[in-house]
Structures are given as structure tokens and as C-alpha cells.
């Protein structure tokens, strides 16, 4: 796929010369074809490219590793709720059409749910040791380098997670302040990137790190409907499309996005999704609240993001 090729080549170029194909050193977001491409996955793929050279396998290995690690993390979260729940959670994610596809090719945006999952695991650990909270917050902030829609999702889910953790075990002010600072520092280059592409005139260099300025419109402004011209008028139809894909297992017709047979998820699991939400609302534990908050925040984000 062209996105894999673009990300892989820029990763290789940075390894070879310290600059991407546009001559920019260590950018927080790639210029790619002009409208931008998320950079986190390329950086994660660099160790494999350094060892194996630039090829399809080395580009995709980071996705495979994220997929395998996600299985263990998802099982661990489920197990903290109940041992049998851990097994069911592992079975569901291991057989998920979306997760199988995300683990087999190098679409850079597919790293975002894995990063959010790792952050959620750290939030769960914060229940027993509040010192996990700054790490969880920083990890969630890192998701903004994986996918542009995380600009909206990450702060929304982070606020929910803080409230949920605080309900379980009171967060000391110093820990909350440290968590805010860690998240702010982690996301600061991306915040500068957004401002620079709104009102800036040239690239910004922070030592070897570059905040690129695109010659044209940044891609995230077209994907996130509130920023697109006439985008808000598209939201109602987009909401219907999201629900059809999520709950009905429909494909968008693009073979690199979803299995033509199953879509992103098995439609037969939809009743269990509804039952799970009802259970999480009626008898919530901390993990139930976190997962429900993640689902709601992701759904809201999807409603405002051009669906595919």
C-alpha cells in the first residue's frame, strides 16, 4: 500500500542520513505527499529496518509486534477484572477481523489504538499505585503522533480516566500536576505543529527535531469534520455510516481497510457489545468504567471523523 511505502521510505531515509525525503531532520509529522502522514509508526519500525534493510517484512514487523503485545495487555486488563474475563477478552481480540488486519500491514494510524490500550493498562495499574498515573497520561498523549484524530480523542479520554481513577483512589494534587505536565511535554511538539500549520510561515527547528510547515492544507483538517468546509453538515450521515460499520460489520469497499466478508468486526458480536455496555453501566468496576469511557470517547471521535 502507498502509505506503507511512504512511511517505510521516510524511516529508512532518516536512518541513513538523518533527514526524510523532503530533507527535514526528525520531523514530528511527515510531509509525505504534501498533506502529511503520522510519524510514530515509522520511528517504531526503524529498529527492524536497521537490522533487516528496507523491505515489506521489516516495515510490517512493528505492526505485528504491536498486535501481539496488545493481546497480552488486553488479556491482562480482563484478568484484573476476572480470570474468565481475561480468557474471553483474549479470544475476542485474537479473532477480531480488525485486529488481525491491523497486525498484518503497516498503516501508521493503526498504532493509535495500541498506544491507547497501553495507556489504559497503566491507568488500571494506577488504582493500586497512583504513581502509574503520570506514565499513563504521557502514554496517552503519545497517541497524537500515531493518528490525527487523537488530537480530539486523547484529551477527552484522559479527562475521563483521571475522573475514574480519582473516584477509585483519591489523586494527590502533586500527582495530578505531574501527570498534566508529563502529558503536556509529550504532546507539546504536536501542539506546536498544529499552531505552526495554522498561522506559521516556515519549519520550526528544536535542535534536531523539526516541526514541519506544509505548503498546502494539512490532511487532519479534512479528516476531522468540524475543521473541514461544510463538515458539520456531514456529521449526521457520518454517524449513521460509523454505526453501520461498527454494529453491522459492514465494509467500506476498500480491501486494505476491512475484510470484505466480515468488515471491521463480526456483526454477531453486536448484541454482546450492548449487553456489555449495559452491565458496565449497572454494576461498574473501575475497569468497566475505563472501557466504557474509552468506547464512548472513541465513538464521539468517530462521529466527527470522515468514516472509512
Protein Blocks (a to p, Z undefined) as FASTA:
>chain_A
ZZlmmmmmmmmmmmmnopafkopahifbdfkjonopafklmmmmmmmmmmnopafklmmm
mmmmmmmmmmmmmmmmmmmmomklmmmmmmmmmmgmklmmmmmcccfklmmmmmmmmmmm
mmmmmmmomklmmmmmmmmmmmmmmomklmmmmmmmmmmmmmmmmmmpccdfklmmmmmm
mmmmmmmmmmmmmmmmmmmcbdcdehjbccdddfbdcfklmmmmmlpghklmmmmmmmmm
mmmmmmnopaehiaklpcfklombdfklmmmmmmmmmmmmmmccfklmmmmmmmmmmmmm
mmmgccZZ
